[in-house]
Amino acid sequence: MRFLTPDALYLLFALPVVIFGMLLADRRAHRIAALFGEDRLVAAGRLGPPRWVTRTRKVLFVAALGFLCFALGRPQWGERIEDVKRKGLDIIIALDVSASMDATDIKPSRLEAARGEISAFLDLLDGDRVGLVCFAGEAALICPLTLDYSALKIFLDTADSATVSRPGTAIGSAIDTAAKGFDQKEKRYKVVVLLTDGENHVDDPTGSARKAREQGIAIFTIGIGTPNGELVPVKDAQGSFKEYKKDENGEFVKSRLDVETLQQIAAATDGKFFAITTGGDELRRIAEEIASMDKKEVSARLQTVYEERFQWFLLPALALFLIWGVVPEVRR
């Protein structure tokens, strides 16, 4: 036996309180009867209902409450196997974890803001398989497509600039890696959500986007940062701030949001571009876009379904309450 809402069983601890209250009420009634010299009549059953009736009513009431508590706990036993089908899309989130994502023009940092948006985005999905790609100077599939959003969030929480060792920003490589994470036979129902500041140092992201479109992939780009930009912090091995990054001429490096590149990537795949400039709910808007897209229906997995048995306790509870109400409380 298992209980779907086991917290309801804590109500059983209230039954001793109910019984104790009944005993106190009986004692108080006898004291009042004694004041008027009626205690002997009550004891003899000549005043009020017979003692067995009173006790029966109390037992019925307490038993009914006990059965009701078990019913509220929703007991389950017996099981069957069902083929659970889902209807959704395959979505791969490509997250920029390069050093520039540690810039703080978006509080608390670009990367922290992106992770918060992704976590909220996952809470809005239902039935979509989701994977995670992290990229800097190269890209890696950190979590393959899964319906287990909790597991994906664990990978997400550990994603930082140390996840990918090669420095730089290779957006094209991120798109290519995400594309390989999908079913290559499927030509529809595939989405890449790309979160980056848009600064590309290595490859041709627009060319990779056009290849992705040929595979039926739509790319939604989310720019994280501000047009004015921010200095890029350098961290030590413990992750603490050390200094700001400088170029070969000794000048401080400022990272700025590259809107144009991200707009071109989205346009190449009939996707859309959004920008997180001061924080917002851009991924919520993307979730709304995804919800309106055509989705495929597939067999996801076999699932064990437990049989609800609360009615086995609810019906006796109702019957006992009914009998309790029928048994007279006073002598007729």
C-alpha positions in Angstrom: 0.0 0.0 0.0 1.1 3.5 -0.7 -0.5 6.9 -0.1 -0.6 9.7 -2.7 -1.2 12.4 0.0 0.5 10.9 3.1 0.4 14.2 4.9 -3.3 13.7 5.4 -2.5 10.8 7.7 -1.3 13.3 10.3 -4.9 14.0 11.0 -5.0 10.6 12.8 -3.1 12.2 15.6 -6.1 14.4 16.2 -8.3 11.4 17.1 -6.9 11.0 20.7 -7.7 14.7 21.2 -11.3 14.1 20.1 -11.6 11.1 22.4 -10.1 13.1 25.3 -12.6 15.9 24.6 -15.5 13.4 24.7 -14.3 12.1 28.1 -14.1 15.6 29.4 -17.6 16.4 28.1 -19.0 13.3 29.8 -17.4 14.2 33.1 -18.7 17.7 32.9 -22.2 16.4 32.1 -22.1 14.1 35.2 -21.0 16.9 37.4 -23.9 19.1 36.2 -26.3 16.2 36.8 -25.0 15.7 40.3 -25.7 19.4 41.1 -29.3 18.8 40.4 -29.4 15.3 42.0 -29.9 13.6 38.7 -26.7 11.6 38.6 -28.4 8.4 39.9 -31.1 8.7 37.2 -28.5 9.1 34.5 -26.5 6.1 35.8 -29.7 4.0 35.8 -30.5 5.1 32.3 -33.7 6.8 33.3 -32.6 10.2 32.2 -31.1 10.6 28.8 -30.2 7.8 26.4 -29.0 4.4 27.7 -25.3 4.3 28.3 -24.7 1.8 25.5 -26.3 4.2 23.1 -24.0 7.0 24.1 -20.9 4.8 23.9 -22.0 3.4 20.5 -22.4 7.0 19.1 -18.9 7.9 20.3 -17.4 4.8 18.8 -19.2 5.4 15.5 -18.0 9.0 15.3 -14.4 8.2 16.1 -14.3 5.3 13.7 -15.9 7.4 10.9 -13.2 10.1 11.4 -10.5 7.4 11.3 -11.8 6.0 8.0 -12.1 9.5 6.6 -8.5 10.3 7.4 -7.3 7.2 5.6 -9.5 8.2 2.6 -7.9 11.7 2.5 -4.5 10.0 2.4 -5.6 8.5 -1.0 -4.3 4.9 -0.4 -3.2 3.0 -3.5 -2.5 -0.7 -4.1 -2.6 -2.8 -7.2 -0.9 -1.6 -10.3 -1.1 -1.7 -14.1 1.3 -0.8 -16.9 0.3 2.0 -19.3 1.9 3.2 -22.5 2.2 6.9 -21.8 2.2 9.1 -24.9 3.5 12.7 -25.0 2.9 15.5 -27.4 5.7 18.0 -27.7 8.9 19.2 -29.4 12.5 18.4 -29.0 14.3 21.5 -27.6 18.0 21.9 -27.1 19.2 24.9 -25.0 22.6 26.3 -26.1 24.1 28.3 -23.2 27.1 30.5 -23.6 29.5 29.9 -20.7 32.5 32.0 -22.0 34.3 34.5 -19.8 32.2 37.4 -21.1 29.1 35.8 -19.6 30.5 36.7 -16.1 30.0 40.4 -17.0 27.6 42.1 -14.6 25.7 44.5 -16.8 22.8 42.1 -16.2 22.6 41.4 -12.5 23.9 39.4 -10.8 25.7 38.4 -14.0 24.9 37.5 -17.5 25.3 33.8 -16.8 23.4 33.8 -13.6 20.5 35.7 -15.3 20.6 33.1 -18.2 20.4 30.2 -15.8 17.5 31.7 -13.9 15.6 32.3 -17.2 16.2 28.7 -18.3 15.1 27.2 -15.0 11.8 29.3 -15.2 11.5 28.2 -18.8 11.7 24.5 -17.9 8.9 25.0 -15.4 6.6 26.1 -18.2 7.2 23.1 -20.4 5.1 19.9 -20.5 5.8 16.9 -22.7 8.8 18.5 -24.5 12.1 16.8 -24.5 14.9 19.2 -23.6 18.7 18.9 -23.8 21.6 21.3 -22.9 24.7 22.4 -24.8 27.3 24.6 -23.2 29.8 26.4 -25.3 32.7 28.8 -25.2 35.6 28.3 -27.7 34.1 24.9 -28.4 30.7 23.3 -27.6 29.7 20.2 -25.8 26.4 18.3 -25.3 26.1 18.4 -21.5 22.7 16.7 -21.2 21.0 14.8 -24.1 17.3 15.2 -24.8 15.3 14.2 -21.8 11.9 14.5 -20.1 13.5 14.7 -16.7 13.7 18.4 -16.2 15.0 18.0 -12.6 18.0 16.2 -13.9 18.6 18.8 -16.5 18.5 21.5 -13.8 21.3 19.8 -12.0 23.5 20.1 -15.1 22.4 23.7 -15.5 23.3 24.6 -11.9 26.9 23.5 -12.5 27.3 25.2 -15.8 29.9 27.9 -15.6 33.0 29.2 -17.4 34.9 26.1 -16.3 32.5 23.8 -18.0 34.2 24.3 -21.4 38.0 24.7 -21.2 38.8 26.4 -24.5 38.3 30.2 -24.3 36.5 32.3 -26.8 32.9 32.1 -28.2 32.0 29.7 -31.0 28.3 30.2 -31.7 28.5 28.2 -34.9 30.0 25.2 -33.1 27.2 25.5 -30.5 24.5 25.3 -33.3 26.3 22.4 -35.0 26.5 20.5 -31.7 22.9 21.1 -30.9 21.8 19.9 -34.4 23.7 16.7 -33.8 21.7 16.1 -30.6 18.4 15.8 -32.5 17.0 12.7 -34.3 18.6 13.1 -37.7 15.7 11.4 -39.4 13.2 13.9 -38.1 12.8 17.0 -40.2 10.4 18.9 -38.0 9.6 19.6 -34.4 13.1 20.7 -33.5 14.0 23.9 -31.7 17.3 25.5 -30.5 17.2 28.2 -27.8 20.5 30.0 -28.0 21.5 32.2 -25.0 24.6 34.4 -25.5 25.9 37.9 -25.6 26.4 37.4 -29.4 30.1 38.1 -29.6 31.5 35.4 -31.9 35.3 34.9 -32.2 35.8 31.7 -34.0 33.4 30.6 -36.8 30.4 31.4 -39.0 27.2 31.2 -36.9 24.9 32.4 -39.7 26.2 29.6 -42.0 25.6 27.0 -39.2 22.1 28.5 -38.8 21.3 28.0 -42.5 22.5 24.4 -42.2 20.2 23.9 -39.2 17.3 25.2 -41.1 17.8 22.5 -43.8 17.4 20.0 -41.0 14.1 21.5 -39.9 15.5 23.3 -36.9 14.1 26.7 -35.7 16.5 28.8 -33.6 15.3 31.3 -31.0 18.1 33.6 -30.0 18.3 35.5 -26.7 20.8 38.2 -26.4 22.1 38.6 -22.8 23.9 41.9 -22.1 23.6 45.6 -22.9 24.7 47.6 -26.0 27.0 49.7 -23.8 28.6 46.6 -22.5 30.7 45.8 -19.4 34.2 44.9 -18.5 35.0 41.2 -18.4 36.0 39.9 -15.0 38.8 37.4 -14.6 38.4 34.8 -11.8 40.9 32.8 -9.9 40.8 29.0 -9.4 38.4 29.4 -6.5 36.0 31.4 -8.7 36.7 34.7 -6.9 37.2 38.0 -8.8 40.9 38.6 -9.6 41.0 41.5 -12.1 39.4 42.7 -15.3 40.5 41.2 -18.6 42.9 43.1 -20.8 43.9 42.8 -24.5 47.4 42.4 -25.9 47.8 46.2 -25.7 47.0 46.3 -22.0 43.5 47.9 -22.6 40.5 46.7 -20.7 38.2 44.4 -22.7 34.6 45.4 -22.7 32.0 42.9 -23.9 28.9 44.3 -25.7 25.7 42.7 -26.8 25.9 41.9 -30.6 22.2 42.2 -31.6 22.9 42.1 -35.3 24.5 38.6 -35.3 21.7 37.1 -33.2 19.0 38.7 -35.3 20.7 37.1 -38.4 20.8 33.7 -36.8 17.1 33.8 -35.9 16.1 35.1 -39.3 18.0 32.3 -41.1 15.8 29.7 -39.4 12.5 31.6 -39.2 13.0 31.9 -35.5 12.8 35.0 -33.3 15.3 37.2 -31.5 14.8 38.4 -27.9 17.0 40.5 -25.7 17.6 40.4 -22.0 18.9 43.9 -21.3 17.8 44.5 -17.7 16.3 41.1 -16.9 12.9 40.0 -18.0 10.7 37.1 -19.1 12.0 36.5 -22.6 12.0 32.7 -22.2 8.4 32.8 -21.0 7.6 34.5 -24.3 9.5 31.8 -26.2 7.6 29.2 -24.3 4.4 30.8 -25.5 5.8 30.7 -29.1 6.7 27.0 -28.7 3.2 26.2 -27.3 1.7 27.5 -30.5 3.9 25.4 -32.8 2.9 22.1 -34.3 3.9 19.2 -32.0 4.5 15.5 -32.6 2.9 12.7 -30.7 5.2 9.9 -29.7 5.2 7.0 -27.3 7.5 8.1 -24.5 7.7 5.1 -22.1 5.8 2.5 -20.2 4.6 3.8 -16.8 3.3 2.0 -13.7 -0.1 3.4 -12.7 -1.3 2.6 -9.2 -5.0 1.9 -8.5 -6.8 4.5 -6.3 -8.5 2.8 -3.3 -9.7 5.8 -1.3 -13.3 4.8 -1.9 -12.7 1.6 0.3 -12.3 4.0 3.2 -14.6 6.8 2.2 -17.7 4.6 1.9 -17.4 3.1 5.4 -16.8 6.6 6.7 -20.0 7.9 5.1 -21.9 4.8 6.3 -20.7 5.3 9.9 -21.5 9.0 9.9 -25.0 8.1 8.6 -25.6 5.5 11.4 -24.2 8.0 13.9 -26.7 10.5 12.8 -29.6 8.0 13.0 -28.8 6.7 16.5 -30.8 8.9 18.9 -28.9 11.2 21.2 -31.8 11.5 23.7 -34.4 9.2 25.0 -37.6 9.3 23.0 
